[in-house]
Amino acid sequence: MDLDGQIKLGHLLLQDRKCRVCGEIKNLVEDFYRTRKDRGAVASSYSYECKDCTIKRIVVSRITSGIFDKWEYPDW
């Protein structure tokens, strides 16, 4: 039985992180995207920007870049 692995995983699930954009403290596992899938479940595998701020950033960048303005229904 691997007790060290279970203790480290349990500690990770209780860890919180402060978002660099909004400044709120949120749960690491639930509220942040994983950026590195090959290194296991360590805190450095998660981004420093929460999911809500990431979604807002992507939506604003797509609106300002004009992606939605250029789309037209194909005329065939």
TAKA-V899561 format. One record per helix or strand of 2 or more residues. SS is the DSSP state (2 for helix, 1 for strand). FROM is the first residue (numbers start at 1). LEN is the number of residues. If there is no record, write none. Layout:
ss=(SS/SS)
from=(FROM/FROM)
len=(LEN/LEN)
This chain:
ss=(2/1/1/2/1/2/1/2/2)
from=(3/16/25/28/32/43/46/51/67)
len=(11/3/3/4/3/3/5/15/4)
